[in-house]
Amino acid sequence: MFQKFFRYYIGSFSDLRREVWLLALITFINRAGTMVIPFLSLYLTKSRGFSLEEVGWILTFFGLGSVAGSWLGGKLVDSIGHYKTMAGSLLISSILFILLQFPVSFWGICTGIFLVMLVADTFRPAVFVAISAYSKPQNRTRSITLIRLAINLGFAAGPAVGGLIIAGTGYSGLFWVDGITCFAAGILLLKLLHPKRAIENVKEIKLNPQAVLNDKPYLIFIAAMILFGFIFLQYFSTMPLFYAEKHGLSEFEIGLLLGLNGLLIFLLEMPLIKYLENRQRSVIIHVISGTLLVGLSFVAINSTGWIGILLVGILFMTLGEMIAFPFSNSFALHRSDRGKQGSYMALYSIAFSVSHIFGHNSGMQLISKFGYAFTWNVMIGLSVISCGLLIWLLFLLKKERINE
C-alpha cells in the first residue's frame, strides 16, 4: 500500500517544467523566512503591549498594504513583466522586514506594516502570471499546486523555527530572518529564472482584452473568495490567540500545530489534486467543497472544549485549503485569458487582501465584545454565504457556455 501511494505521489509531479521547479524553490525560501506573520498578533500583544482592538486596527493596515501592493503588482506585471516585479518585491521587502522591528508607537507600526505589505504583495500577481508563463497549459493546476507546496513546506518549517527563535533571541530575531531570506530568494530569482525561458509560453497580445471589472461571473467569484479568505485567515490571526488564551498553548506549541497544516499539504495536496483532476468535475465544484470543509473546522472547534478538537479543526481546515486554493487559482488563471493577466490576477490577490483588511480586525473586535464561540459561528455563516455565491457562479457559467 505504501509503495503504491509513493509511486502515485512521485507520478503526480511528472511533466512539470524545470522553470516551475525553480520558481517553487525561490518561493519556498521566501516563504520559509516570513515566519513573523503567524506570530504577528502575539508579538503586538505580548512584546509591544497593544490591546486586541489596537491589534485589529494594526492588522487592518496590513490588509490595506496588501490591497495596494496587489493592485500595484498587477499594474507592474502588465507594464514591465512578472520577472522584474518579483525581483524588486523580494529585494526591497527584505530591507523593510528588517526595519519593521524598530517602530514602537501605534502609528509607527501601522505605517511600517503598510509599507512592508505594499512592497511584499506586488509579488503575488506576478508569481501567478509567472506560473501561467512557465507551465504547460495541461499542467497549470498542478504547477499551481507545486508552488503552494513550496509555500506550505516553508510554512511548516517557518512557525516551528520561529517559535524556537522567539524562545532563544526574542521577537527581533524573526525580522532579521525574514529580511535575509527575502534577499536570498531575490538573488536566486535573478540568477536562475531568466524571463527568456518563458518566451515559448507567452500568449499573443489581445487586441480587445475584456476589462476585468466588466466580467460579472469573475466578480461574483472574487466576492466568494473574499468571504472564504475572511474565514480562512482567522487561523493566522485570531486562532493563535484562541489556542493561547483558551487552551494554554505556548508559542512553540502553536507553531507546531500551524506547522502541521503545511506538512500535511506537502504530503497530500499534489496527489489529491491529481486525483480530483481525473474526476473531471467543474473546478468551482471543488472550490465549494473546500469552502464547506473550512467552515466545518469551525463547527468542530465550537462543538467541545476538548483540546484534541484543535487537531480535528486543523485537519478539516487543511483539507479544505488543499482543495479550494489550487482550483480557485486555476479558475482565475483560466479566466484571465479573456483580458490582461496582471489585472485579473491582481484582483484575485486583492480578494484575499480585502479579507486581511476586514477579517483580522473584525475577528479581533468580535472576540473582544462577544467571545470566541460567537465569532466562530459568524465564520460558519460566512462559509455558507460563500458557497451560495459559488453556486450562483455555476449557473452563470452554464448560461455563458450555452450562449457561446
C-alpha positions as CSV (number, residue, x, y, z in Angstrom):
1,M,0.0,0.0,0.0
2,F,2.8,2.4,0.9
3,Q,4.7,1.6,-2.2
4,K,1.6,2.2,-4.4
5,F,1.0,5.6,-2.7
6,F,4.7,6.5,-3.1
7,R,4.6,5.8,-6.8
8,Y,1.4,7.7,-7.2
9,Y,2.9,10.6,-5.2
10,I,6.0,10.7,-7.3
11,G,3.9,10.4,-10.5
12,S,1.8,13.4,-9.6
13,F,4.9,15.6,-10.0
14,S,5.7,14.3,-13.5
15,D,5.8,16.6,-16.6
16,L,6.3,19.8,-14.7
17,R,8.8,22.1,-16.3
18,R,12.2,22.9,-14.8
19,E,11.3,26.6,-14.6
20,V,8.3,25.8,-12.4
21,W,10.5,23.8,-10.1
22,L,12.9,26.8,-9.9
23,L,10.0,29.1,-9.2
24,A,8.9,26.7,-6.4
25,L,12.4,26.7,-4.9
26,I,12.5,30.5,-4.8
27,T,9.0,30.7,-3.3
28,F,10.0,28.1,-0.6
29,I,13.0,30.1,0.5
30,N,10.9,33.3,0.6
31,R,8.0,31.7,2.5
32,A,10.2,29.8,5.0
33,G,11.5,33.2,6.1
34,T,8.2,35.0,6.5
35,M,7.8,33.5,10.0
36,V,6.9,36.7,11.7
37,I,3.4,36.8,10.1
38,P,1.8,33.9,12.1
39,F,3.2,35.4,15.3
40,L,2.2,39.0,14.5
41,S,-0.8,39.2,16.8
42,L,1.2,37.6,19.6
43,Y,4.1,39.9,19.0
44,L,1.9,43.0,19.1
45,T,0.1,41.9,22.3
46,K,2.9,40.3,24.3
47,S,6.0,42.3,23.1
48,R,4.5,45.7,22.3
49,G,1.6,45.6,24.8
50,F,-1.2,46.6,22.4
51,S,-4.9,45.7,23.2
52,L,-6.9,43.4,21.0
53,E,-8.7,46.4,19.5
54,E,-5.4,48.1,18.6
55,V,-4.0,44.9,17.1
56,G,-7.2,44.6,15.0
57,W,-6.6,48.1,13.6
58,I,-2.9,47.4,13.0
59,L,-3.8,44.3,11.1
60,T,-6.2,46.4,9.0
61,F,-3.2,48.4,7.8
62,F,-1.6,45.0,7.0
63,G,-4.6,44.4,4.7
64,L,-4.6,47.9,3.2
65,G,-1.0,47.5,2.3
66,S,-1.7,44.1,0.8
67,V,-4.6,45.5,-1.3
68,A,-2.4,48.4,-2.6
69,G,0.5,46.0,-3.2
70,S,-1.6,43.6,-5.2
71,W,-3.1,46.4,-7.3
72,L,0.4,47.8,-7.9
73,G,1.7,44.4,-8.7
74,G,-0.9,43.8,-11.4
75,K,-0.1,47.2,-13.0
76,L,3.6,46.5,-12.9
77,V,3.2,43.0,-14.4
78,D,1.2,44.4,-17.3
79,S,3.8,47.2,-17.9
80,I,7.3,45.7,-17.0
81,G,6.6,42.0,-16.7
82,H,6.4,39.4,-13.9
83,Y,10.2,38.9,-13.7
84,K,11.2,42.5,-12.7
85,T,8.2,42.8,-10.5
86,M,9.1,39.7,-8.5
87,A,12.7,40.6,-8.2
88,G,12.0,44.1,-7.0
89,S,9.4,42.9,-4.5
90,L,11.8,40.4,-2.9
91,L,14.8,42.7,-2.7
92,I,13.1,45.8,-1.4
93,S,10.9,43.9,1.1
94,S,14.0,42.3,2.6
95,I,15.1,45.7,3.8
96,L,11.6,46.6,5.0
97,F,11.2,43.4,7.0
98,I,14.3,44.2,9.0
99,L,13.3,47.8,9.6
100,L,9.8,46.7,10.8
101,Q,11.2,45.7,14.3
102,F,12.1,49.3,15.2
103,P,8.8,51.2,15.3
104,V,7.2,51.2,18.8
105,S,4.3,53.6,18.5
106,F,0.8,52.6,17.2
107,W,1.0,54.8,14.1
108,G,4.7,53.9,13.5
109,I,3.8,50.2,13.4
110,C,0.7,50.8,11.3
111,T,2.9,52.7,8.8
112,G,5.6,50.0,8.8
113,I,3.1,47.2,8.3
114,F,1.5,49.1,5.4
115,L,4.8,49.7,3.6
116,V,6.0,46.1,4.1
117,M,2.8,44.7,2.6
118,L,2.7,47.3,-0.1
119,V,6.1,46.0,-1.4
120,A,5.8,42.3,-0.5
121,D,2.4,41.7,-2.1
122,T,3.4,43.1,-5.5
123,F,5.0,39.6,-5.7
124,R,1.6,37.8,-5.6
125,P,0.0,38.7,-9.0
126,A,3.5,38.4,-10.5
127,V,4.0,34.8,-9.4
128,F,0.6,33.8,-10.6
129,V,1.4,35.2,-14.1
130,A,4.8,33.5,-13.9
131,I,3.1,30.2,-13.3
132,S,1.0,30.7,-16.4
133,A,4.1,31.7,-18.4
134,Y,6.3,28.9,-17.4
135,S,3.9,25.9,-17.1
136,K,2.3,23.8,-19.8
137,P,-1.5,24.5,-20.2
138,Q,-2.5,21.0,-19.3
139,N,-0.3,21.1,-16.1
140,R,-1.4,24.5,-14.9
141,T,-3.3,23.4,-11.8
142,R,-0.6,21.0,-10.7
143,S,2.0,23.8,-11.3
144,I,0.0,26.0,-9.1
145,T,-0.2,23.2,-6.5
146,L,3.6,22.8,-6.6
147,I,4.0,26.5,-5.8
148,R,1.6,26.1,-3.0
149,L,3.5,23.1,-1.8
150,A,6.6,25.2,-1.7
151,I,4.7,27.9,0.3
152,N,3.3,25.4,2.7
153,L,6.5,23.5,3.2
154,G,8.1,26.8,4.0
155,F,5.2,27.5,6.3
156,A,5.7,24.1,8.0
157,A,9.2,24.9,8.9
158,G,8.8,28.7,9.4
159,P,6.4,28.7,12.5
160,A,8.3,25.9,14.2
161,V,11.6,27.5,13.7
162,G,10.1,30.9,14.6
163,G,8.9,29.5,17.9
164,L,12.5,28.5,18.7
165,I,13.9,31.9,17.6
166,I,11.4,33.6,19.9
167,A,12.4,31.4,22.8
168,G,16.1,31.9,22.1
169,T,16.5,35.5,20.9
170,G,13.1,37.1,21.2
171,Y,10.8,38.5,18.5
172,S,13.5,40.7,16.9
173,G,15.3,37.6,15.5
174,L,12.2,36.9,13.4
175,F,12.5,40.2,11.5
176,W,16.2,39.6,10.7
177,V,15.5,36.1,9.4
178,D,12.6,37.4,7.3
179,G,14.8,40.1,5.7
180,I,17.7,37.8,5.0
181,T,15.6,35.0,3.4
182,C,13.7,37.5,1.2
183,F,17.0,38.9,0.0
184,A,18.3,35.3,-0.7
185,A,15.1,34.5,-2.7
186,G,15.6,37.7,-4.8
187,I,19.2,36.8,-5.6
188,L,18.2,33.3,-6.7
189,L,15.5,34.6,-8.9
190,L,18.0,36.9,-10.7
191,K,20.5,34.1,-11.1
192,L,18.3,31.1,-12.0
193,L,15.0,32.2,-13.5
194,H,15.6,34.3,-16.6
195,P,12.4,35.6,-18.3
196,K,13.6,34.3,-21.8
197,R,12.8,30.8,-20.6
198,A,9.1,31.8,-20.7
199,I,9.0,33.1,-24.3
200,E,7.6,29.8,-25.7
201,N,4.5,30.1,-23.4
202,V,3.8,33.8,-23.9
203,K,0.4,34.4,-25.4
204,E,-0.4,36.8,-28.2
205,I,-1.4,40.2,-27.1
206,K,-5.2,40.6,-27.3
207,L,-6.4,43.5,-29.5
208,N,-9.6,43.9,-27.3
209,P,-9.0,42.5,-23.9
210,Q,-12.0,42.3,-21.7
211,A,-11.9,44.7,-18.7
212,V,-11.9,42.6,-15.5
213,L,-14.5,44.9,-13.9
214,N,-17.0,44.1,-16.7
215,D,-16.7,40.3,-16.1
216,K,-19.7,39.6,-13.9
217,P,-19.1,35.9,-13.2
218,Y,-15.5,36.7,-12.2
219,L,-16.6,39.5,-9.9
220,I,-19.0,37.0,-8.2
221,F,-16.1,34.6,-7.9
222,I,-14.0,37.3,-6.3
223,A,-16.8,38.1,-3.8
224,A,-16.9,34.4,-2.8
225,M,-13.1,34.4,-2.4
226,I,-13.2,37.5,-0.1
227,L,-15.6,35.6,2.2
228,F,-13.5,32.4,2.0
229,G,-10.4,34.4,2.8
230,F,-12.2,36.1,5.7
231,I,-12.8,32.8,7.5
232,F,-9.6,31.1,6.4
233,L,-7.4,33.9,7.7
234,Q,-8.8,33.6,11.2
235,Y,-6.4,30.6,11.6
236,F,-3.5,33.0,11.3
237,S,-4.6,35.9,13.5
238,T,-7.4,35.2,16.0
239,M,-6.9,31.4,16.2
240,P,-3.4,31.6,17.7
241,L,-4.9,33.8,20.4
242,F,-7.7,31.2,21.0
243,Y,-5.0,28.5,21.3
244,A,-3.1,30.5,23.8
245,E,-5.9,32.0,25.9
246,K,-8.5,29.2,25.9
247,H,-6.2,26.1,25.7
248,G,-2.9,27.4,27.2
249,L,-0.7,26.6,24.3
250,S,2.8,28.1,24.2
251,E,4.2,29.9,21.1
252,F,6.2,26.8,20.2
253,E,3.2,24.5,20.5
254,I,1.1,26.9,18.4
255,G,3.9,26.9,15.8
256,L,3.9,23.1,15.7
257,L,0.1,23.0,15.3
258,L,0.1,25.5,12.5
259,G,3.2,23.8,11.0
260,L,1.2,20.6,10.8
261,N,-1.0,22.3,8.3
262,G,1.9,22.9,6.0
263,L,3.4,19.5,6.5
264,L,0.1,17.8,5.6
265,I,-0.2,19.9,2.5
266,F,3.3,18.9,1.4
267,L,2.5,15.2,1.8
268,L,-1.1,15.1,0.4
269,E,-2.0,18.0,-1.7
270,M,-0.3,17.1,-5.0
271,P,-1.7,13.5,-5.2
272,L,-5.1,14.8,-4.0
273,I,-5.2,17.4,-6.8
274,K,-4.2,14.8,-9.4
275,Y,-7.0,12.5,-8.2
276,L,-9.6,15.3,-8.3
277,E,-8.4,16.5,-11.7
278,N,-9.1,13.0,-13.0
279,R,-12.6,13.2,-11.7
280,Q,-13.3,15.8,-14.4
281,R,-15.7,17.9,-12.4
282,S,-16.1,21.7,-12.6
283,V,-13.3,23.5,-10.7
284,I,-16.0,25.6,-9.0
285,I,-17.5,22.4,-7.5
286,H,-14.1,21.7,-5.9
287,V,-13.9,25.2,-4.6
288,I,-17.3,24.8,-3.0
289,S,-16.2,21.6,-1.3
290,G,-13.1,23.2,0.1
291,T,-15.1,26.2,1.4
292,L,-17.5,23.8,3.2
293,L,-14.7,21.9,4.8
294,V,-13.1,25.1,6.2
295,G,-16.5,26.1,7.6
296,L,-16.8,22.6,9.2
297,S,-13.5,23.2,11.0
298,F,-15.1,26.0,13.0
299,V,-18.2,23.7,13.7
300,A,-15.8,21.2,15.1
301,I,-13.9,23.7,17.3
302,N,-17.2,25.1,18.7
303,S,-18.6,21.6,19.5
304,T,-16.4,20.9,22.5
305,G,-13.8,22.2,24.8
306,W,-11.6,19.1,24.4
307,I,-8.1,20.2,23.5
308,G,-7.9,17.4,20.9
309,I,-10.6,19.1,18.8
310,L,-7.9,21.7,17.8
311,L,-6.2,18.9,15.8
312,V,-9.5,18.0,14.2
313,G,-10.1,21.6,13.3
314,I,-6.7,21.9,11.7
315,L,-7.3,18.7,9.7
316,F,-10.7,20.0,8.3
317,M,-9.2,23.4,7.5
318,T,-6.2,21.8,5.8
319,L,-8.2,19.5,3.6
320,G,-10.5,22.5,2.6
321,E,-7.5,24.6,1.9
322,M,-5.9,21.9,-0.2
323,I,-8.9,21.7,-2.4
324,A,-10.1,25.3,-2.6
325,F,-6.9,27.2,-3.3
326,P,-5.4,25.3,-6.2
327,F,-8.8,25.1,-8.1
328,S,-9.7,28.7,-7.4
329,N,-6.3,29.9,-8.6
330,S,-6.7,27.7,-11.7
331,F,-10.1,29.2,-12.4
332,A,-8.7,32.7,-12.0
333,L,-5.8,32.0,-14.4
334,H,-8.1,30.4,-17.0
335,R,-10.5,33.3,-16.8
336,S,-7.6,35.8,-17.1
337,D,-7.1,34.6,-20.7
338,R,-10.0,36.9,-21.6
339,G,-8.1,40.1,-20.6
340,K,-4.9,41.4,-19.2
341,Q,-3.5,38.7,-16.9
342,G,-1.9,41.1,-14.5
343,S,-5.2,42.9,-13.8
344,Y,-7.1,39.6,-13.4
345,M,-4.6,38.1,-11.1
346,A,-4.2,41.3,-9.2
347,L,-8.0,41.2,-8.4
348,Y,-7.7,37.6,-7.3
349,S,-4.9,38.7,-4.9
350,I,-6.8,41.7,-3.8
351,A,-9.7,39.4,-2.8
352,F,-7.5,38.0,0.0
353,S,-6.0,41.4,0.8
354,V,-9.5,42.7,1.4
355,S,-10.0,39.7,3.7
356,H,-7.0,40.8,5.6
357,I,-8.4,44.3,6.0
358,F,-11.8,43.2,7.4
359,G,-11.1,39.6,8.6
360,H,-8.4,40.3,11.2
361,N,-9.9,43.4,12.6
362,S,-13.5,42.1,12.7
363,G,-12.3,38.9,14.2
364,M,-10.5,40.8,17.0
365,Q,-13.4,43.1,17.6
366,L,-16.0,40.2,17.7
367,I,-13.8,38.2,20.1
368,S,-13.4,41.3,22.3
369,K,-17.1,42.0,22.5
370,F,-18.8,38.6,22.1
371,G,-16.2,35.9,22.7
372,Y,-14.7,33.1,20.7
373,A,-17.8,30.9,20.3
374,F,-19.9,33.7,18.7
375,T,-17.0,34.6,16.4
376,W,-16.6,31.1,15.2
377,N,-20.4,30.9,14.5
378,V,-20.1,34.0,12.3
379,M,-17.3,32.3,10.3
380,I,-19.6,29.3,9.8
381,G,-22.3,31.6,8.4
382,L,-19.9,33.3,6.1
383,S,-18.8,30.0,4.7
384,V,-22.4,29.2,3.8
385,I,-22.8,32.6,2.1
386,S,-19.6,32.0,0.1
387,C,-20.8,28.6,-1.1
388,G,-24.1,30.3,-2.1
389,L,-22.2,32.7,-4.3
390,L,-20.2,29.9,-5.9
391,I,-23.4,28.0,-6.7
392,W,-24.7,31.2,-8.4
393,L,-21.5,31.3,-10.3
394,L,-22.0,27.8,-11.6
395,F,-25.4,28.8,-13.0
396,L,-23.9,31.9,-14.7
397,L,-21.0,29.8,-16.3
398,K,-23.5,27.3,-17.6
399,K,-25.6,30.0,-19.2
400,E,-22.4,31.6,-20.6
401,R,-21.4,28.3,-22.3
402,I,-24.9,27.9,-23.8
403,N,-24.7,31.4,-25.3
404,E,-21.3,31.0,-26.8
